[in-house]
Amino acid sequence: MQNLPDLPGEDRSLRLPVHGSTVTAEDLRVRLVLASDFDGEIAVDASEVESVGQAVLQLLVAAKAEADSAGQAFTIVSPSPAFVDRVTACRLGEAIGLIREEEPVQ
């Protein structure tokens, strides 16, 4: 994961680890709390995710809800196929702001 810059207004994106587990969730929690202390968008880069566990998903749901209540934008950036598949299988797309375009029904 990237370190958060000390100054507001700089790139504050967070990079999810390749394997998001209970062990990595604590570090993510701290980074999400720090990111929420600033005004502006919270961007979570999920481009390198190969697996994501329940603890990380819970943090993302909570962070999205907190950002919404504080009027902050919260986005998942470049989600990997593995991330999208897991979030979709858990039916958490809307809860973390990951909305997939639906294929037209024929």
C-alpha positions in Angstrom: 0.0 0.0 0.0 1.1 3.5 -0.6 1.9 5.9 2.2 -0.5 8.8 2.6 1.1 12.2 2.0 1.1 14.5 5.0 -0.5 17.4 3.1 -4.1 17.6 2.0 -4.8 18.0 -1.6 -2.1 15.6 -2.7 -2.7 12.1 -4.1 -4.3 10.2 -1.2 -5.2 7.0 -3.1 -4.9 3.8 -1.2 -3.7 0.6 -2.8 -5.3 -2.7 -1.7 -2.8 -5.5 -1.2 -2.6 -8.4 -3.6 -4.1 -10.7 -0.9 -6.4 -8.8 1.4 -6.7 -10.7 4.6 -7.4 -10.2 8.3 -3.7 -9.6 8.8 -3.6 -6.8 6.2 -7.0 -5.3 7.3 -5.6 -3.5 10.3 -3.1 -1.5 8.1 -6.0 -0.7 5.7 -8.2 0.4 8.6 -5.6 2.9 9.8 -5.0 4.3 6.3 -8.8 4.7 5.7 -9.2 6.6 8.9 -6.3 8.9 8.0 -7.7 9.4 4.5 -11.1 10.3 6.0 -9.6 13.0 8.1 -9.1 15.2 5.0 -11.6 16.8 2.7 -12.0 15.4 -0.8 -12.2 12.1 -2.5 -11.0 8.8 -1.0 -9.8 6.6 -3.9 -9.0 2.9 -3.3 -6.9 1.2 -6.0 -8.0 -2.4 -6.3 -6.1 -3.1 -9.5 -3.6 -5.6 -8.1 -6.1 -7.6 -5.9 -6.0 -11.4 -6.5 -8.0 -12.3 -3.3 -9.9 -10.3 -0.8 -11.2 -11.5 2.5 -14.2 -10.7 4.7 -12.3 -8.3 7.0 -11.2 -6.1 4.1 -14.6 -6.1 2.6 -16.1 -5.1 5.9 -13.7 -2.2 6.1 -14.6 -1.0 2.6 -18.3 -1.2 3.3 -17.8 0.8 6.6 -15.5 3.3 4.9 -18.0 3.9 2.0 -20.8 4.4 4.5 -18.7 6.8 6.6 -17.6 8.8 3.5 -21.2 9.0 2.3 -22.4 10.4 5.7 -19.5 12.9 5.7 -20.2 14.1 2.2 -16.9 12.7 0.9 -16.5 10.9 -2.4 -15.4 7.3 -2.1 -14.3 5.4 -5.2 -12.8 2.0 -6.1 -10.3 2.6 -8.8 -9.4 0.1 -11.5 -10.8 -3.0 -9.7 -9.2 -6.3 -10.8 -11.4 -9.0 -12.2 -10.8 -11.0 -9.0 -11.9 -8.1 -6.8 -15.0 -7.5 -8.9 -15.9 -11.2 -8.8 -15.6 -11.5 -5.0 -17.5 -8.3 -4.4 -20.2 -9.4 -6.8 -20.4 -12.8 -5.3 -20.9 -11.3 -1.9 -23.5 -8.8 -3.3 -21.5 -5.8 -1.9 -21.1 -3.8 -5.1 -23.6 -1.1 -4.1 -22.4 -1.0 -0.5 -18.8 -0.2 -1.6 -19.7 1.9 -4.7 -18.7 -0.7 -7.2 -21.5 -0.8 -9.7 -21.1 -3.0 -12.7 -22.8 -2.2 -16.0 -25.5 -4.7 -16.5 -25.6 -6.6 -19.8 -28.8 -6.0 -21.7 -31.4 -8.7 -21.3 -32.5 -10.3 -24.6 
